[in-house]
Amino acid sequence: MATDPIGSTTNGDPGAAGSGPDAVRRATRSARRPPRATRTRAGAAWVGVCIAALLLIALIIFMLQNTQRVLVSFLGMQGSVPLALALLIAGIGVGVVALVIGTVRISQLRRRISHSS
């Protein structure tokens, strides 16, 4: 079983294509690979929708498991609501505050960019 010296087939570059079983393996391996699909906005939106659906399912399960009523006090008002509903309203309130703060910051940055150009 004779082997060719590295320099004779690849000019000293072991990664270069040559002859022999290694070159055949590399050629067949690259021929079997399917082309990679490019990422698109529609694909990203699809992944986002799937993640949102899973989160919604988890939220529904959470709400169904936390139906016991709790006393809630806010600005002098009191009421008894299911625990899941109270937490959902609090979460939506935090989301609205984050949206308002984010909107203000984005508008500041846009004004700064338009004034500088």
TISE-346359 format. One line per field, with one value per atom (N, C-alpha, C, CB): residue number from 1; atom name; x, y negated, z. Coordinates in steps of 0.1 Angstrom, whole numbers, padded with zeros to 4 digits. Last residue first. Glycine has a CB too. Layout:
<setis>
k: NUM ... .
a: CA ... .
c1: X ... .
c2: Y ... .
c3: Z ... .
</setis>
This chain:
<setis>
k: 117 117 117 117 116 116 116 116 115 115 115 115 114 114 114 114 113 113 113 113 112 112 112 112 111 111 111 111 110 110 110 110 109 109 109 109 108 108 108 108 107 107 107 107 106 106 106 106 105 105 105 105 104 104 104 104 103 103 103 103 102 102 102 102 101 101 101 101 100 100 100 100 99 99 99 99 98 98 98 98 97 97 97 97 96 96 96 96 95 95 95 95 94 94 94 94 93 93 93 93 92 92 92 92 91 91 91 91 90 90 90 90 89 89 89 89 88 88 88 88 87 87 87 87 86 86 86 86 85 85 85 85 84 84 84 84 83 83 83 83 82 82 82 82 81 81 81 81 80 80 80 80 79 79 79 79 78 78 78 78 77 77 77 77 76 76 76 76 75 75 75 75 74 74 74 74 73 73 73 73 72 72 72 72 71 71 71 71 70 70 70 70 69 69 69 69 68 68 68 68 67 67 67 67 66 66 66 66 65 65 65 65 64 64 64 64 63 63 63 63 62 62 62 62 61 61 61 61 60 60 60 60 59 59 59 59 58 58 58 58 57 57 57 57 56 56 56 56 55 55 55 55 54 54 54 54 53 53 53 53 52 52 52 52 51 51 51 51 50 50 50 50 49 49 49 49 48 48 48 48 47 47 47 47 46 46 46 46 45 45 45 45 44 44 44 44 43 43 43 43 42 42 42 42 41 41 41 41 40 40 40 40 39 39 39 39 38 38 38 38 37 37 37 37 36 36 36 36 35 35 35 35 34 34 34 34 33 33 33 33 32 32 32 32 31 31 31 31 30 30 30 30 29 29 29 29 28 28 28 28 27 27 27 27 26 26 26 26 25 25 25 25 24 24 24 24 23 23 23 23 22 22 22 22 21 21 21 21 20 20 20 20 19 19 19 19 18 18 18 18 17 17 17 17 16 16 16 16 15 15 15 15 14 14 14 14 13 13 13 13 12 12 12 12 11 11 11 11 10 10 10 10 9 9 9 9 8 8 8 8 7 7 7 7 6 6 6 6 5 5 5 5 4 4 4 4 3 3 3 3 2 2 2 2 1 1 1 1 .
a: N CA C CB N CA C CB N CA C CB N CA C CB N CA C CB N CA C CB N CA C CB N CA C CB N CA C CB N CA C CB N CA C CB N CA C CB N CA C CB N CA C CB N CA C CB N CA C CB N CA C CB N CA C CB N CA C CB N CA C CB N CA C CB N CA C CB N CA C CB N CA C CB N CA C CB N CA C CB N CA C CB N CA C CB N CA C CB N CA C CB N CA C CB N CA C CB N CA C CB N CA C CB N CA C CB N CA C CB N CA C CB N CA C CB N CA C CB N CA C CB N CA C CB N CA C CB N CA C CB N CA C CB N CA C CB N CA C CB N CA C CB N CA C CB N CA C CB N CA C CB N CA C CB N CA C CB N CA C CB N CA C CB N CA C CB N CA C CB N CA C CB N CA C CB N CA C CB N CA C CB N CA C CB N CA C CB N CA C CB N CA C CB N CA C CB N CA C CB N CA C CB N CA C CB N CA C CB N CA C CB N CA C CB N CA C CB N CA C CB N CA C CB N CA C CB N CA C CB N CA C CB N CA C CB N CA C CB N CA C CB N CA C CB N CA C CB N CA C CB N CA C CB N CA C CB N CA C CB N CA C CB N CA C CB N CA C CB N CA C CB N CA C CB N CA C CB N CA C CB N CA C CB N CA C CB N CA C CB N CA C CB N CA C CB N CA C CB N CA C CB N CA C CB N CA C CB N CA C CB N CA C CB N CA C CB N CA C CB N CA C CB N CA C CB N CA C CB N CA C CB N CA C CB N CA C CB N CA C CB N CA C CB N CA C CB N CA C CB N CA C CB .
c1: -0286 -0283 -0287 -0290 -0294 -0280 -0277 -0274 -0322 -0316 -0301 -0317 -0326 -0331 -0325 -0347 -0315 -0310 -0314 -0314 -0332 -0318 -0311 -0311 -0356 -0355 -0340 -0362 -0351 -0354 -0352 -0368 -0347 -0336 -0338 -0333 -0372 -0361 -0349 -0356 -0387 -0390 -0378 -0403 -0376 -0375 -0377 -0384 -0385 -0371 -0368 -0365 -0413 -0407 -0392 -0408 -0415 -0420 -0414 -0435 -0406 -0399 -0403 -0402 -0426 -0412 -0404 -0406 -0449 -0448 -0434 -0457 -0441 -0444 -0443 -0457 -0440 -0428 -0429 -0424 -0467 -0457 -0444 -0454 -0478 -0482 -0471 -0496 -0466 -0463 -0467 -0471 -0477 -0463 -0459 -0455 -0504 -0501 -0486 -0505 -0502 -0506 -0502 -0521 -0496 -0486 -0489 -0486 -0520 -0507 -0497 -0502 -0538 -0539 -0527 -0551 -0527 -0527 -0529 -0539 -0531 -0517 -0517 -0511 -0559 -0551 -0537 -0551 -0564 -0569 -0561 -0584 -0553 -0548 -0552 -0553 -0570 -0556 -0550 -0548 -0602 -0593 -0579 -0597 -0610 -0609 -0601 -0603 -0626 -0622 -0622 -0631 -0615 -0624 -0618 -0625 -0613 -0611 -0620 -0612 -0597 -0608 -0603 -0610 -0575 -0587 -0598 -0592 -0557 -0562 -0575 -0564 -0565 -0558 -0565 -0558 -0565 -0567 -0559 -0564 -0580 -0570 -0575 -0570 -0582 -0586 -0576 -0588 -0588 -0579 -0585 -0564 -0600 -0602 -0593 -0617 -0585 -0589 -0590 -0580 -0575 -0588 -0593 -0598 -0551 -0551 -0564 -0539 -0554 -0549 -0550 -0535 -0561 -0570 -0567 -0571 -0538 -0551 -0561 -0557 -0520 -0517 -0530 -0507 -0531 -0530 -0528 -0518 -0528 -0542 -0541 -0547 -0501 -0508 -0522 -0509 -0494 -0489 -0497 -0474 -0506 -0511 -0506 -0505 -0490 -0505 -0510 -0512 -0466 -0467 -0482 -0460 -0472 -0468 -0470 -0454 -0478 -0488 -0485 -0490 -0453 -0464 -0475 -0469 -0438 -0434 -0446 -0422 -0452 -0452 -0448 -0442 -0447 -0461 -0461 -0468 -0419 -0425 -0439 -0424 -0417 -0411 -0417 -0396 -0430 -0436 -0430 -0432 -0412 -0425 -0432 -0434 -0390 -0389 -0402 -0380 -0402 -0398 -0396 -0384 -0406 -0417 -0414 -0423 -0380 -0389 -0401 -0393 -0357 -0366 -0374 -0375 -0326 -0336 -0344 -0329 -0322 -0319 -0330 -0318 -0312 -0322 -0319 -0336 -0284 -0290 -0300 -0279 -0287 -0284 -0291 -0288 -0276 -0286 -0282 -0300 -0248 -0253 -0264 -0242 -0237 -0249 -0255 -0245 -0214 -0224 -0237 -0220 -0197 -0202 -0213 -0191 -0192 -0199 -0204 -0188 -0179 -0193 -0200 -0192 -0156 -0164 -0178 -0158 -0145 -0148 -0158 -0136 -0140 -0149 -0154 -0143 -0122 -0135 -0145 -0133 -0100 -0106 -0120 -0097 -0095 -0099 -0106 -0087 -0086 -0099 -0104 -0098 -0073 -0072 -0086 -0061 -0060 -0066 -0065 -0058 -0070 -0061 -0067 -0049 -0077 -0082 -0071 -0093 -0061 -0064 -0069 -0051 -0053 -0067 -0071 -0072 -0025 -0033 -0047 -0030 -0004 -0016 -0025 -0024 0018 0020 0008 0031 0008 0017 0019 0013 -0007 -0014 -0004 -0020 0008 -0005 -0012 -0014 0034 0033 0018 0036 0034 0038 0035 0053 0027 0018 0022 0018 0034 0038 0029 0053 0011 0018 0023 0009 0017 0010 0018 0008 0010 0019 0011 0026 0009 0000 0009 -0010 .
c2: -0655 -0653 -0665 -0641 -0661 -0661 -0659 -0649 -0660 -0673 -0673 -0677 -0633 -0642 -0656 -0643 -0622 -0618 -0628 -0604 -0633 -0636 -0633 -0628 -0622 -0637 -0640 -0644 -0595 -0599 -0614 -0595 -0596 -0592 -0596 -0577 -0603 -0612 -0609 -0610 -0581 -0594 -0604 -0600 -0562 -0561 -0574 -0550 -0571 -0570 -0569 -0558 -0569 -0582 -0582 -0586 -0541 -0551 -0564 -0552 -0532 -0528 -0538 -0514 -0542 -0546 -0543 -0539 -0528 -0543 -0548 -0548 -0501 -0506 -0522 -0502 -0500 -0498 -0503 -0483 -0504 -0514 -0512 -0512 -0481 -0495 -0505 -0498 -0461 -0462 -0475 -0451 -0467 -0468 -0469 -0457 -0461 -0474 -0477 -0476 -0434 -0442 -0457 -0441 -0425 -0423 -0432 -0409 -0432 -0438 -0437 -0432 -0415 -0430 -0437 -0434 -0390 -0394 -0409 -0386 -0391 -0391 -0394 -0377 -0391 -0402 -0402 -0400 -0366 -0379 -0391 -0381 -0348 -0349 -0362 -0337 -0353 -0356 -0357 -0345 -0368 -0356 -0361 -0348 -0395 -0389 -0377 -0400 -0418 -0404 -0399 -0396 -0451 -0442 -0428 -0446 -0486 -0472 -0463 -0470 -0517 -0508 -0494 -0509 -0532 -0534 -0524 -0547 -0523 -0537 -0539 -0543 -0491 -0500 -0513 -0494 -0457 -0471 -0480 -0475 -0426 -0435 -0449 -0433 -0394 -0407 -0417 -0410 -0366 -0373 -0387 -0373 -0333 -0347 -0354 -0350 -0308 -0312 -0328 -0307 -0300 -0306 -0310 -0296 -0289 -0299 -0307 -0309 -0272 -0266 -0276 -0261 -0289 -0278 -0272 -0267 -0304 -0311 -0300 -0319 -0286 -0293 -0298 -0304 -0279 -0268 -0275 -0259 -0304 -0298 -0287 -0292 -0306 -0316 -0310 -0329 -0284 -0284 -0294 -0288 -0294 -0281 -0281 -0269 -0317 -0318 -0306 -0322 -0305 -0313 -0315 -0327 -0293 -0284 -0292 -0279 -0315 -0305 -0297 -0297 -0328 -0335 -0325 -0346 -0309 -0311 -0318 -0320 -0311 -0298 -0300 -0289 -0338 -0334 -0320 -0332 -0337 -0345 -0341 -0359 -0320 -0315 -0324 -0317 -0337 -0324 -0318 -0314 -0358 -0360 -0347 -0368 -0345 -0350 -0353 -0363 -0340 -0329 -0333 -0323 -0366 -0357 -0345 -0352 -0374 -0381 -0372 -0395 -0347 -0357 -0363 -0352 -0331 -0335 -0347 -0339 -0306 -0319 -0323 -0330 -0272 -0282 -0295 -0276 -0256 -0262 -0272 -0269 -0226 -0240 -0246 -0247 -0195 -0203 -0217 -0200 -0175 -0186 -0193 -0195 -0157 -0153 -0164 -0141 -0169 -0167 -0163 -0156 -0168 -0181 -0180 -0189 -0140 -0147 -0160 -0149 -0136 -0130 -0136 -0115 -0150 -0154 -0148 -0148 -0138 -0152 -0156 -0161 -0112 -0114 -0129 -0110 -0118 -0112 -0114 -0097 -0126 -0136 -0131 -0137 -0103 -0115 -0125 -0122 -0084 -0082 -0095 -0071 -0103 -0093 -0093 -0096 -0135 -0123 -0113 -0117 -0166 -0158 -0146 -0154 -0199 -0186 -0179 -0190 -0210 -0211 -0198 -0216 -0206 -0208 -0209 -0220 -0204 -0192 -0194 -0187 -0218 -0222 -0210 -0232 -0209 -0212 -0217 -0223 -0203 -0214 -0218 -0225 -0180 -0192 -0204 -0189 -0158 -0160 -0173 -0149 -0160 -0156 -0159 -0142 -0167 -0177 -0173 -0179 -0143 -0154 -0164 -0162 -0113 -0123 -0135 -0128 -0086 -0097 -0107 -0104 -0053 -0066 -0076 -0069 -0019 -0030 -0043 -0030 0012 0000 -0012 0000 .
c3: 0101 0086 0078 0081 0126 0123 0109 0131 0126 0128 0125 0143 0122 0112 0114 0113 0146 0133 0122 0129 0165 0166 0152 0177 0158 0158 0157 0169 0164 0150 0148 0146 0192 0183 0168 0184 0200 0203 0194 0218 0191 0185 0188 0191 0208 0193 0187 0188 0233 0230 0215 0237 0231 0233 0230 0248 0227 0216 0218 0216 0252 0239 0228 0235 0269 0270 0258 0282 0258 0258 0259 0270 0262 0248 0248 0243 0290 0282 0268 0282 0296 0301 0292 0316 0284 0279 0284 0284 0300 0286 0280 0279 0325 0324 0309 0330 0318 0323 0321 0337 0314 0302 0306 0299 0340 0329 0317 0325 0353 0357 0346 0370 0340 0339 0343 0348 0348 0334 0332 0327 0376 0370 0355 0372 0376 0382 0377 0397 0363 0357 0363 0359 0382 0368 0361 0360 0405 0405 0391 0413 0400 0399 0398 0387 0423 0410 0410 0400 0442 0442 0428 0452 0451 0444 0445 0429 0458 0462 0454 0477 0455 0451 0455 0435 0461 0469 0466 0469 0440 0441 0449 0427 0445 0436 0437 0422 0457 0460 0451 0475 0455 0449 0453 0434 0467 0470 0464 0485 0446 0455 0456 0450 0438 0439 0449 0442 0417 0430 0431 0441 0393 0393 0406 0387 0378 0389 0389 0387 0357 0369 0381 0368 0336 0340 0353 0329 0333 0338 0342 0326 0324 0337 0342 0335 0299 0310 0323 0307 0287 0289 0300 0276 0286 0293 0296 0285 0269 0283 0291 0283 0246 0251 0266 0243 0241 0244 0250 0231 0236 0248 0251 0246 0211 0223 0236 0221 0196 0198 0210 0186 0196 0202 0205 0193 0181 0195 0202 0195 0156 0163 0178 0157 0150 0152 0160 0138 0146 0157 0160 0152 0124 0137 0148 0137 0106 0109 0122 0097 0105 0110 0114 0099 0093 0106 0112 0106 0068 0076 0091 0071 0059 0060 0069 0047 0056 0066 0069 0062 0052 0047 0059 0036 0045 0055 0050 0069 0020 0026 0036 0015 0024 0021 0027 0027 0010 0021 0017 0030 -0010 -0009 0003 -0022 0006 -0001 0000 0004 0000 0008 0000 0012 -0018 -0011 -0003 -0001 -0027 -0037 -0030 -0047 -0005 -0009 -0020 -0015 -0005 0007 0003 0018 -0029 -0027 -0015 -0025 -0024 -0036 -0033 -0049 -0002 -0001 -0012 -0002 -0012 -0001 0000 0012 -0032 -0036 -0025 -0039 -0016 -0026 -0030 -0038 -0002 0005 -0004 0011 -0022 -0015 -0008 -0005 -0050 -0040 -0032 -0030 -0057 -0061 -0049 -0074 -0043 -0049 -0055 -0040 -0031 -0037 -0044 -0047 0000 -0015 -0020 -0022 0025 0023 0009 0030 0025 0028 0025 0042 0004 0011 0013 0002 -0010 0004 0011 0005 -0035 -0034 -0019 -0042 -0037 -0032 -0031 -0019 -0046 -0051 -0047 -0046 -0036 -0049 -0055 -0051 -0008 -0018 -0033 -0017 0005 0004 -0007 0018 -0014 -0004 -0006 -0006 -0016 -0023 -0012 -0033 -0005 -0003 -0011 0011 -0011 -0013 -0011 -0027 0000 0000 0000 0012 .
</setis>
